[in-house]
Amino acid sequence: MDATPLYRRIMEAIRAEIAEGRLPPGARVPSEHELVRRFGVARMTANRALNELAQEGLIVRTAGSGTYVAERRLEMPLLLVPDIAAEIRASGRVHRAEVLRLEAAPAPEAVARALELEPEAPAFHSLLLHRADGSPVQLEDRWVNPAYAPAYLEQDFSVRTPNAYLTAIGRVVEVEQEIEAVAAGPEEARLLEVAAGAPCLAMRRRTFANGLWATTVRVLGPGRRWRLKARFRPPG
């Protein structure tokens, strides 16, 4: 006789449907009433199964709307300088980048400070939208020190990411990084295909290589599509 608790059987059945693609991201998950009829269990048992799956992050329960399969989240390593294209491919999805801007422009005050340039000195600016299986997952706003990468504007960043190019031409020896929760502005929301004000993760990174501050970048991604991950050994 199978001793597996009934709520666990329901969870395993829904997990299998998600893994096999019968319930893709965004798909509606059977309601408590439907699970009661399907498995012949009490409503409390069905409710527990759905709550457990929600706590695992596999589904999202919204009052008044229903229960849906959660979007697959990409992991953002905290202690590395990741390449977004590699992260997306490692998750089994297809990466595509749209180059929205690639130009030489006077460095804004904060950028000039970050790259240790004179105020309004020429710098290279790029704005890219990264997609995973067609869905926008990250907006990358980057400034580059021309002394570090004089051929930056000649690159095709729809083929090779700025990160991959910049880390290939110099050895990174220092990184400053900070992450905060922010609300998407109107233009950011339009590009990322979320509601204005939607919760996002914003990361700012400044990188030192070849004896100078090479680049400063702000990447923004919808909170529901990302999670942070770090692995380290505590001292002692």
PyRosetta script that sets phi, psi and omega in degrees:
from pyrosetta import init, pose_from_sequence

init()
pose = pose_from_sequence("MDATPLYRRIMEAIRAEIAEGRLPPGARVPSEHELVRRFGVARMTANRALNELAQEGLIVRTAGSGTYVAERRLEMPLLLVPDIAAEIRASGRVHRAEVLRLEAAPAPEAVARALELEPEAPAFHSLLLHRADGSPVQLEDRWVNPAYAPAYLEQDFSVRTPNAYLTAIGRVVEVEQEIEAVAAGPEEARLLEVAAGAPCLAMRRRTFANGLWATTVRVLGPGRRWRLKARFRPPG")
pose.set_psi(1, 133.9)
pose.set_omega(1, -179.5)
pose.set_phi(2, -72.5)
pose.set_psi(2, 118.2)
pose.set_omega(2, -177.5)
pose.set_phi(3, -91.6)
pose.set_psi(3, 4.5)
pose.set_omega(3, -179.7)
pose.set_phi(4, -64.5)
pose.set_psi(4, 128.9)
pose.set_omega(4, 178.8)
pose.set_phi(5, -56.3)
pose.set_psi(5, 147.5)
pose.set_omega(5, -176.5)
pose.set_phi(6, -58.4)
pose.set_psi(6, -40.5)
pose.set_omega(6, -178.3)
pose.set_phi(7, -64.9)
pose.set_psi(7, -31.9)
pose.set_omega(7, 177.8)
pose.set_phi(8, -68.1)
pose.set_psi(8, -36.7)
pose.set_omega(8, 178.1)
pose.set_phi(9, -63.2)
pose.set_psi(9, -40.8)
pose.set_omega(9, 177.7)
pose.set_phi(10, -63.9)
pose.set_psi(10, -44.7)
pose.set_omega(10, 179.8)
pose.set_phi(11, -59.4)
pose.set_psi(11, -44.9)
pose.set_omega(11, -179.0)
pose.set_phi(12, -64.0)
pose.set_psi(12, -38.2)
pose.set_omega(12, 179.4)
pose.set_phi(13, -65.1)
pose.set_psi(13, -43.6)
pose.set_omega(13, -180.0)
pose.set_phi(14, -69.4)
pose.set_psi(14, -40.3)
pose.set_omega(14, 177.2)
pose.set_phi(15, -57.8)
pose.set_psi(15, -43.4)
pose.set_omega(15, -179.2)
pose.set_phi(16, -62.5)
pose.set_psi(16, -41.3)
pose.set_omega(16, 179.7)
pose.set_phi(17, -65.9)
pose.set_psi(17, -35.5)
pose.set_omega(17, 177.2)
pose.set_phi(18, -69.5)
pose.set_psi(18, -46.2)
pose.set_omega(18, -178.2)
pose.set_phi(19, -62.6)
pose.set_psi(19, -35.7)
pose.set_omega(19, -177.9)
pose.set_phi(20, -85.2)
pose.set_psi(20, -2.9)
pose.set_omega(20, 177.4)
pose.set_phi(21, 85.7)
pose.set_psi(21, 2.7)
pose.set_omega(21, 177.9)
pose.set_phi(22, -72.3)
pose.set_psi(22, -23.3)
pose.set_omega(22, 172.3)
pose.set_phi(23, -122.7)
pose.set_psi(23, 87.3)
pose.set_omega(23, -178.0)
pose.set_phi(24, -75.0)
pose.set_psi(24, 167.9)
pose.set_omega(24, 177.8)
pose.set_phi(25, -53.4)
pose.set_psi(25, 132.7)
pose.set_omega(25, -179.7)
pose.set_phi(26, 90.9)
pose.set_psi(26, -11.5)
pose.set_omega(26, -178.7)
pose.set_phi(27, -73.0)
pose.set_psi(27, 149.8)
pose.set_omega(27, 178.5)
pose.set_phi(28, -74.6)
pose.set_psi(28, 133.0)
pose.set_omega(28, 177.8)
pose.set_phi(29, -92.0)
pose.set_psi(29, 144.8)
pose.set_omega(29, 178.5)
pose.set_phi(30, -52.0)
pose.set_psi(30, 139.9)
pose.set_omega(30, -179.1)
pose.set_phi(31, -73.6)
pose.set_psi(31, 172.6)
pose.set_omega(31, 177.3)
pose.set_phi(32, -58.4)
pose.set_psi(32, -44.5)
pose.set_omega(32, -179.7)
pose.set_phi(33, -60.3)
pose.set_psi(33, -42.2)
pose.set_omega(33, -179.8)
pose.set_phi(34, -66.0)
pose.set_psi(34, -38.5)
pose.set_omega(34, 179.0)
pose.set_phi(35, -68.6)
pose.set_psi(35, -36.7)
pose.set_omega(35, 177.0)
pose.set_phi(36, -59.1)
pose.set_psi(36, -46.6)
pose.set_omega(36, -179.4)
pose.set_phi(37, -68.2)
pose.set_psi(37, -40.6)
pose.set_omega(37, -174.9)
pose.set_phi(38, -70.3)
pose.set_psi(38, -40.6)
pose.set_omega(38, -174.5)
pose.set_phi(39, -106.2)
pose.set_psi(39, -6.1)
pose.set_omega(39, 179.1)
pose.set_phi(40, 64.8)
pose.set_psi(40, 42.7)
pose.set_omega(40, -177.9)
pose.set_phi(41, -117.8)
pose.set_psi(41, 170.9)
pose.set_omega(41, 175.1)
pose.set_phi(42, -74.0)
pose.set_psi(42, 154.6)
pose.set_omega(42, 179.7)
pose.set_phi(43, -60.9)
pose.set_psi(43, -35.1)
pose.set_omega(43, 179.2)
pose.set_phi(44, -61.2)
pose.set_psi(44, -35.9)
pose.set_omega(44, 178.6)
pose.set_phi(45, -68.1)
pose.set_psi(45, -43.7)
pose.set_omega(45, 178.2)
pose.set_phi(46, -63.4)
pose.set_psi(46, -40.3)
pose.set_omega(46, 179.4)
pose.set_phi(47, -62.5)
pose.set_psi(47, -41.9)
pose.set_omega(47, 179.7)
pose.set_phi(48, -64.4)
pose.set_psi(48, -41.2)
pose.set_omega(48, 179.6)
pose.set_phi(49, -59.8)
pose.set_psi(49, -45.9)
pose.set_omega(49, -179.4)
pose.set_phi(50, -67.5)
pose.set_psi(50, -39.6)
pose.set_omega(50, 178.7)
pose.set_phi(51, -63.8)
pose.set_psi(51, -40.0)
pose.set_omega(51, 179.3)
pose.set_phi(52, -64.9)
pose.set_psi(52, -42.4)
pose.set_omega(52, 178.7)
pose.set_phi(53, -65.5)
pose.set_psi(53, -36.1)
pose.set_omega(53, 177.7)
pose.set_phi(54, -65.7)
pose.set_psi(54, -40.4)
pose.set_omega(54, 178.5)
pose.set_phi(55, -65.0)
pose.set_psi(55, -30.5)
pose.set_omega(55, 176.9)
pose.set_phi(56, -76.7)
pose.set_psi(56, -11.9)
pose.set_omega(56, -179.8)
pose.set_phi(57, 87.2)
pose.set_psi(57, 7.8)
pose.set_omega(57, -179.1)
pose.set_phi(58, -79.8)
pose.set_psi(58, -30.8)
pose.set_omega(58, -179.9)
pose.set_phi(59, -132.4)
pose.set_psi(59, 164.0)
pose.set_omega(59, 177.8)
pose.set_phi(60, -124.6)
pose.set_psi(60, 126.3)
pose.set_omega(60, 178.7)
pose.set_phi(61, -105.2)
pose.set_psi(61, 124.1)
pose.set_omega(61, -178.8)
pose.set_phi(62, -121.3)
pose.set_psi(62, 120.2)
pose.set_omega(62, -178.9)
pose.set_phi(63, -59.2)
pose.set_psi(63, 131.1)
pose.set_omega(63, 177.7)
pose.set_phi(64, 82.5)
pose.set_psi(64, -9.0)
pose.set_omega(64, -177.8)
pose.set_phi(65, -116.2)
pose.set_psi(65, -47.4)
pose.set_omega(65, -179.0)
pose.set_phi(66, 135.5)
pose.set_psi(66, -166.0)
pose.set_omega(66, -177.9)
pose.set_phi(67, -120.3)
pose.set_psi(67, 132.4)
pose.set_omega(67, -174.8)
pose.set_phi(68, -134.1)
pose.set_psi(68, 154.3)
pose.set_omega(68, 175.8)
pose.set_phi(69, -68.4)
pose.set_psi(69, 130.8)
pose.set_omega(69, -178.8)
pose.set_phi(70, -70.5)
pose.set_psi(70, 149.9)
pose.set_omega(70, 173.4)
pose.set_phi(71, -66.0)
pose.set_psi(71, 143.8)
pose.set_omega(71, 177.2)
pose.set_phi(72, -70.1)
pose.set_psi(72, 128.7)
pose.set_omega(72, -177.0)
pose.set_phi(73, -93.5)
pose.set_psi(73, 142.7)
pose.set_omega(73, 171.8)
pose.set_phi(74, -88.0)
pose.set_psi(74, 148.3)
pose.set_omega(74, 178.0)
pose.set_phi(75, -96.0)
pose.set_psi(75, 136.6)
pose.set_omega(75, 177.7)
pose.set_phi(76, -109.6)
pose.set_psi(76, 105.6)
pose.set_omega(76, 179.0)
pose.set_phi(77, -64.2)
pose.set_psi(77, 131.7)
pose.set_omega(77, -177.0)
pose.set_phi(78, -82.0)
pose.set_psi(78, -28.1)
pose.set_omega(78, -171.7)
pose.set_phi(79, -107.4)
pose.set_psi(79, 14.7)
pose.set_omega(79, 179.9)
pose.set_phi(80, -129.0)
pose.set_psi(80, 171.4)
pose.set_omega(80, 172.0)
pose.set_phi(81, -108.3)
pose.set_psi(81, 88.7)
pose.set_omega(81, -170.8)
pose.set_phi(82, -79.3)
pose.set_psi(82, 154.1)
pose.set_omega(82, 172.3)
pose.set_phi(83, -99.3)
pose.set_psi(83, 117.4)
pose.set_omega(83, -175.2)
pose.set_phi(84, -57.6)
pose.set_psi(84, -37.0)
pose.set_omega(84, 179.9)
pose.set_phi(85, -64.0)
pose.set_psi(85, -42.1)
pose.set_omega(85, 179.7)
pose.set_phi(86, -66.7)
pose.set_psi(86, -38.3)
pose.set_omega(86, 179.6)
pose.set_phi(87, -63.3)
pose.set_psi(87, -41.9)
pose.set_omega(87, -179.0)
pose.set_phi(88, -68.1)
pose.set_psi(88, -43.6)
pose.set_omega(88, -179.9)
pose.set_phi(89, -66.1)
pose.set_psi(89, -36.2)
pose.set_omega(89, 178.9)
pose.set_phi(90, -64.5)
pose.set_psi(90, -24.6)
pose.set_omega(90, 178.9)
pose.set_phi(91, -85.7)
pose.set_psi(91, 1.8)
pose.set_omega(91, 177.8)
pose.set_phi(92, 87.5)
pose.set_psi(92, 14.5)
pose.set_omega(92, -179.1)
pose.set_phi(93, -114.4)
pose.set_psi(93, 169.9)
pose.set_omega(93, -177.7)
pose.set_phi(94, -97.4)
pose.set_psi(94, 127.9)
pose.set_omega(94, 178.6)
pose.set_phi(95, -92.8)
pose.set_psi(95, 140.4)
pose.set_omega(95, 172.3)
pose.set_phi(96, -143.9)
pose.set_psi(96, 137.4)
pose.set_omega(96, -179.3)
pose.set_phi(97, -119.0)
pose.set_psi(97, 134.7)
pose.set_omega(97, 174.4)
pose.set_phi(98, -106.8)
pose.set_psi(98, 123.3)
pose.set_omega(98, 178.7)
pose.set_phi(99, -87.3)
pose.set_psi(99, 107.5)
pose.set_omega(99, -177.2)
pose.set_phi(100, -88.8)
pose.set_psi(100, -26.7)
pose.set_omega(100, 180.0)
pose.set_phi(101, -156.1)
pose.set_psi(101, 137.7)
pose.set_omega(101, 175.5)
pose.set_phi(102, -151.3)
pose.set_psi(102, 107.9)
pose.set_omega(102, -168.1)
pose.set_phi(103, -157.2)
pose.set_psi(103, 164.1)
pose.set_omega(103, 167.3)
pose.set_phi(104, -99.0)
pose.set_psi(104, 134.8)
pose.set_omega(104, -176.6)
pose.set_phi(105, -154.2)
pose.set_psi(105, 157.3)
pose.set_omega(105, 175.4)
pose.set_phi(106, -62.5)
pose.set_psi(106, 133.6)
pose.set_omega(106, -178.4)
pose.set_phi(107, -70.5)
pose.set_psi(107, 125.6)
pose.set_omega(107, 172.7)
pose.set_phi(108, -59.2)
pose.set_psi(108, 162.1)
pose.set_omega(108, -174.1)
pose.set_phi(109, -54.3)
pose.set_psi(109, -47.8)
pose.set_omega(109, -177.9)
pose.set_phi(110, -64.9)
pose.set_psi(110, -36.3)
pose.set_omega(110, 179.3)
pose.set_phi(111, -69.9)
pose.set_psi(111, -44.2)
pose.set_omega(111, 178.8)
pose.set_phi(112, -58.7)
pose.set_psi(112, -40.6)
pose.set_omega(112, 178.1)
pose.set_phi(113, -64.3)
pose.set_psi(113, -43.9)
pose.set_omega(113, -176.8)
pose.set_phi(114, -65.0)
pose.set_psi(114, -36.9)
pose.set_omega(114, -177.8)
pose.set_phi(115, -95.9)
pose.set_psi(115, 2.4)
pose.set_omega(115, -179.2)
pose.set_phi(116, 56.0)
pose.set_psi(116, 48.5)
pose.set_omega(116, 175.5)
pose.set_phi(117, -107.5)
pose.set_psi(117, 164.2)
pose.set_omega(117, 172.7)
pose.set_phi(118, -68.1)
pose.set_psi(118, 148.7)
pose.set_omega(118, 178.7)
pose.set_phi(119, -53.3)
pose.set_psi(119, 132.2)
pose.set_omega(119, 179.9)
pose.set_phi(120, 61.7)
pose.set_psi(120, 20.4)
pose.set_omega(120, 173.5)
pose.set_phi(121, -66.5)
pose.set_psi(121, 151.2)
pose.set_omega(121, 179.6)
pose.set_phi(122, -61.9)
pose.set_psi(122, 137.2)
pose.set_omega(122, 175.8)
pose.set_phi(123, -144.9)
pose.set_psi(123, 164.5)
pose.set_omega(123, 179.9)
pose.set_phi(124, -97.9)
pose.set_psi(124, 136.6)
pose.set_omega(124, -175.6)
pose.set_phi(125, -128.1)
pose.set_psi(125, 132.5)
pose.set_omega(125, 175.0)
pose.set_phi(126, -133.7)
pose.set_psi(126, 147.2)
pose.set_omega(126, 176.2)
pose.set_phi(127, -132.3)
pose.set_psi(127, 118.3)
pose.set_omega(127, -177.0)
pose.set_phi(128, -125.6)
pose.set_psi(128, 148.2)
pose.set_omega(128, 172.6)
pose.set_phi(129, -114.2)
pose.set_psi(129, 119.9)
pose.set_omega(129, -179.7)
pose.set_phi(130, -98.5)
pose.set_psi(130, 138.3)
pose.set_omega(130, -179.5)
pose.set_phi(131, -123.6)
pose.set_psi(131, 147.9)
pose.set_omega(131, 172.9)
pose.set_phi(132, -120.5)
pose.set_psi(132, 116.7)
pose.set_omega(132, -175.6)
pose.set_phi(133, 51.8)
pose.set_psi(133, 37.2)
pose.set_omega(133, 176.3)
pose.set_phi(134, 90.5)
pose.set_psi(134, -17.8)
pose.set_omega(134, -178.9)
pose.set_phi(135, -89.7)
pose.set_psi(135, 132.2)
pose.set_omega(135, 179.4)
pose.set_phi(136, -68.5)
pose.set_psi(136, 128.7)
pose.set_omega(136, -177.9)
pose.set_phi(137, -121.5)
pose.set_psi(137, -18.2)
pose.set_omega(137, -177.6)
pose.set_phi(138, -158.5)
pose.set_psi(138, 135.5)
pose.set_omega(138, 174.0)
pose.set_phi(139, -107.2)
pose.set_psi(139, 122.1)
pose.set_omega(139, -175.1)
pose.set_phi(140, -113.1)
pose.set_psi(140, 114.5)
pose.set_omega(140, -179.8)
pose.set_phi(141, -112.7)
pose.set_psi(141, 106.7)
pose.set_omega(141, -169.3)
pose.set_phi(142, -124.3)
pose.set_psi(142, 140.8)
pose.set_omega(142, 171.5)
pose.set_phi(143, -119.4)
pose.set_psi(143, 140.6)
pose.set_omega(143, -174.4)
pose.set_phi(144, -129.0)
pose.set_psi(144, 137.7)
pose.set_omega(144, 175.6)
pose.set_phi(145, -72.0)
pose.set_psi(145, 118.4)
pose.set_omega(145, -177.7)
pose.set_phi(146, -60.0)
pose.set_psi(146, -27.9)
pose.set_omega(146, 179.7)
pose.set_phi(147, -67.1)
pose.set_psi(147, -26.1)
pose.set_omega(147, 179.7)
pose.set_phi(148, -84.1)
pose.set_psi(148, -41.3)
pose.set_omega(148, -174.5)
pose.set_phi(149, -134.1)
pose.set_psi(149, 73.7)
pose.set_omega(149, -176.5)
pose.set_phi(150, -61.8)
pose.set_psi(150, -22.0)
pose.set_omega(150, -178.7)
pose.set_phi(151, -98.9)
pose.set_psi(151, 17.5)
pose.set_omega(151, -175.2)
pose.set_phi(152, -56.7)
pose.set_psi(152, -44.1)
pose.set_omega(152, -175.8)
pose.set_phi(153, -71.6)
pose.set_psi(153, -10.6)
pose.set_omega(153, -179.2)
pose.set_phi(154, -90.4)
pose.set_psi(154, -3.4)
pose.set_omega(154, -175.8)
pose.set_phi(155, -85.3)
pose.set_psi(155, 153.0)
pose.set_omega(155, 174.8)
pose.set_phi(156, -100.8)
pose.set_psi(156, 97.0)
pose.set_omega(156, -175.0)
pose.set_phi(157, -82.5)
pose.set_psi(157, 2.5)
pose.set_omega(157, 169.4)
pose.set_phi(158, -81.3)
pose.set_psi(158, -13.0)
pose.set_omega(158, -179.9)
pose.set_phi(159, -105.8)
pose.set_psi(159, -43.0)
pose.set_omega(159, -178.8)
pose.set_phi(160, -130.6)
pose.set_psi(160, 129.2)
pose.set_omega(160, -175.0)
pose.set_phi(161, -68.7)
pose.set_psi(161, 154.4)
pose.set_omega(161, 174.3)
pose.set_phi(162, -55.5)
pose.set_psi(162, -40.1)
pose.set_omega(162, 179.5)
pose.set_phi(163, -59.4)
pose.set_psi(163, -47.1)
pose.set_omega(163, -179.0)
pose.set_phi(164, -62.1)
pose.set_psi(164, -41.7)
pose.set_omega(164, -180.0)
pose.set_phi(165, -66.8)
pose.set_psi(165, -47.4)
pose.set_omega(165, -174.6)
pose.set_phi(166, -67.8)
pose.set_psi(166, -37.2)
pose.set_omega(166, 179.6)
pose.set_phi(167, -75.9)
pose.set_psi(167, -16.6)
pose.set_omega(167, 178.7)
pose.set_phi(168, -81.3)
pose.set_psi(168, -22.4)
pose.set_omega(168, -175.2)
pose.set_phi(169, -100.0)
pose.set_psi(169, 0.0)
pose.set_omega(169, 179.2)
pose.set_phi(170, -161.3)
pose.set_psi(170, 163.0)
pose.set_omega(170, -179.7)
pose.set_phi(171, -98.0)
pose.set_psi(171, 117.4)
pose.set_omega(171, 179.2)
pose.set_phi(172, -73.9)
pose.set_psi(172, 125.5)
pose.set_omega(172, -179.3)
pose.set_phi(173, -117.5)
pose.set_psi(173, -12.9)
pose.set_omega(173, 178.6)
pose.set_phi(174, -153.4)
pose.set_psi(174, 141.2)
pose.set_omega(174, 179.6)
pose.set_phi(175, -136.9)
pose.set_psi(175, 133.1)
pose.set_omega(175, 169.5)
pose.set_phi(176, -109.1)
pose.set_psi(176, 132.4)
pose.set_omega(176, -176.0)
pose.set_phi(177, -144.9)
pose.set_psi(177, 136.4)
pose.set_omega(177, 175.1)
pose.set_phi(178, -139.9)
pose.set_psi(178, 146.2)
pose.set_omega(178, -177.1)
pose.set_phi(179, -130.2)
pose.set_psi(179, 137.7)
pose.set_omega(179, 178.4)
pose.set_phi(180, -144.4)
pose.set_psi(180, 157.4)
pose.set_omega(180, 174.6)
pose.set_phi(181, -88.1)
pose.set_psi(181, 130.7)
pose.set_omega(181, -178.7)
pose.set_phi(182, -137.1)
pose.set_psi(182, 168.4)
pose.set_omega(182, 174.6)
pose.set_phi(183, -100.8)
pose.set_psi(183, 137.4)
pose.set_omega(183, -179.6)
pose.set_phi(184, -66.9)
pose.set_psi(184, 130.0)
pose.set_omega(184, 173.7)
pose.set_phi(185, -74.6)
pose.set_psi(185, 170.1)
pose.set_omega(185, -175.9)
pose.set_phi(186, -56.1)
pose.set_psi(186, -47.1)
pose.set_omega(186, -178.9)
pose.set_phi(187, -71.5)
pose.set_psi(187, -39.1)
pose.set_omega(187, 177.0)
pose.set_phi(188, -62.2)
pose.set_psi(188, -42.9)
pose.set_omega(188, 179.7)
pose.set_phi(189, -62.8)
pose.set_psi(189, -40.3)
pose.set_omega(189, 179.5)
pose.set_phi(190, -61.8)
pose.set_psi(190, -45.3)
pose.set_omega(190, -177.9)
pose.set_phi(191, -69.2)
pose.set_psi(191, -38.6)
pose.set_omega(191, -177.6)
pose.set_phi(192, -86.3)
pose.set_psi(192, -3.2)
pose.set_omega(192, 177.7)
pose.set_phi(193, 58.9)
pose.set_psi(193, 47.8)
pose.set_omega(193, 174.0)
pose.set_phi(194, -129.1)
pose.set_psi(194, 171.3)
pose.set_omega(194, 178.1)
pose.set_phi(195, -73.1)
pose.set_psi(195, 145.6)
pose.set_omega(195, 174.8)
pose.set_phi(196, -57.6)
pose.set_psi(196, 133.2)
pose.set_omega(196, -177.8)
pose.set_phi(197, 88.1)
pose.set_psi(197, -0.5)
pose.set_omega(197, -180.0)
pose.set_phi(198, -62.5)
pose.set_psi(198, 144.8)
pose.set_omega(198, 179.9)
pose.set_phi(199, -67.2)
pose.set_psi(199, 132.9)
pose.set_omega(199, -179.5)
pose.set_phi(200, -134.0)
pose.set_psi(200, 161.1)
pose.set_omega(200, 170.3)
pose.set_phi(201, -103.0)
pose.set_psi(201, 126.8)
pose.set_omega(201, 177.5)
pose.set_phi(202, -114.7)
pose.set_psi(202, 129.0)
pose.set_omega(202, 177.9)
pose.set_phi(203, -121.3)
pose.set_psi(203, 130.4)
pose.set_omega(203, 173.3)
pose.set_phi(204, -110.2)
pose.set_psi(204, 134.1)
pose.set_omega(204, -178.9)
pose.set_phi(205, -136.6)
pose.set_psi(205, 135.3)
pose.set_omega(205, 175.0)
pose.set_phi(206, -122.0)
pose.set_psi(206, 132.2)
pose.set_omega(206, -172.1)
pose.set_phi(207, -122.2)
pose.set_psi(207, 133.0)
pose.set_omega(207, 178.9)
pose.set_phi(208, -107.2)
pose.set_psi(208, 125.6)
pose.set_omega(208, -179.2)
pose.set_phi(209, -154.3)
pose.set_psi(209, 149.9)
pose.set_omega(209, 178.3)
pose.set_phi(210, 54.0)
pose.set_psi(210, 34.1)
pose.set_omega(210, 173.9)
pose.set_phi(211, 81.4)
pose.set_psi(211, 11.8)
pose.set_omega(211, 177.3)
pose.set_phi(212, -153.0)
pose.set_psi(212, 164.4)
pose.set_omega(212, 175.0)
pose.set_phi(213, -75.1)
pose.set_psi(213, 112.2)
pose.set_omega(213, -168.6)
pose.set_phi(214, -86.0)
pose.set_psi(214, -40.6)
pose.set_omega(214, -174.1)
pose.set_phi(215, -154.7)
pose.set_psi(215, 151.3)
pose.set_omega(215, 170.6)
pose.set_phi(216, -131.8)
pose.set_psi(216, 135.3)
pose.set_omega(216, -173.3)
pose.set_phi(217, -140.9)
pose.set_psi(217, 146.3)
pose.set_omega(217, 171.2)
pose.set_phi(218, -120.9)
pose.set_psi(218, 122.0)
pose.set_omega(218, 176.1)
pose.set_phi(219, -114.0)
pose.set_psi(219, 141.1)
pose.set_omega(219, -175.6)
pose.set_phi(220, -130.8)
pose.set_psi(220, 129.6)
pose.set_omega(220, 178.9)
pose.set_phi(221, -139.5)
pose.set_psi(221, 145.9)
pose.set_omega(221, 176.9)
pose.set_phi(222, -57.4)
pose.set_psi(222, 133.2)
pose.set_omega(222, -177.1)
pose.set_phi(223, -56.8)
pose.set_psi(223, -34.1)
pose.set_omega(223, -176.6)
pose.set_phi(224, -74.6)
pose.set_psi(224, -8.6)
pose.set_omega(224, -178.2)
pose.set_phi(225, -106.6)
pose.set_psi(225, 0.0)
pose.set_omega(225, -176.8)
pose.set_phi(226, -134.8)
pose.set_psi(226, 154.4)
pose.set_omega(226, 167.1)
pose.set_phi(227, -142.0)
pose.set_psi(227, 150.6)
pose.set_omega(227, -178.4)
pose.set_phi(228, -92.3)
pose.set_psi(228, 144.4)
pose.set_omega(228, -179.1)
pose.set_phi(229, -144.2)
pose.set_psi(229, 136.4)
pose.set_omega(229, 176.5)
pose.set_phi(230, -142.7)
pose.set_psi(230, 146.8)
pose.set_omega(230, 175.0)
pose.set_phi(231, -135.0)
pose.set_psi(231, 127.8)
pose.set_omega(231, -178.4)
pose.set_phi(232, -156.0)
pose.set_psi(232, 167.0)
pose.set_omega(232, 177.9)
pose.set_phi(233, -106.8)
pose.set_psi(233, 119.1)
pose.set_omega(233, 177.9)
pose.set_phi(234, -62.8)
pose.set_psi(234, 148.1)
pose.set_omega(234, 178.7)
pose.set_phi(235, -63.3)
pose.set_psi(235, 148.1)
pose.set_omega(235, 178.6)
pose.set_phi(236, 88.1)
pose.dump_pdb("model.pdb")
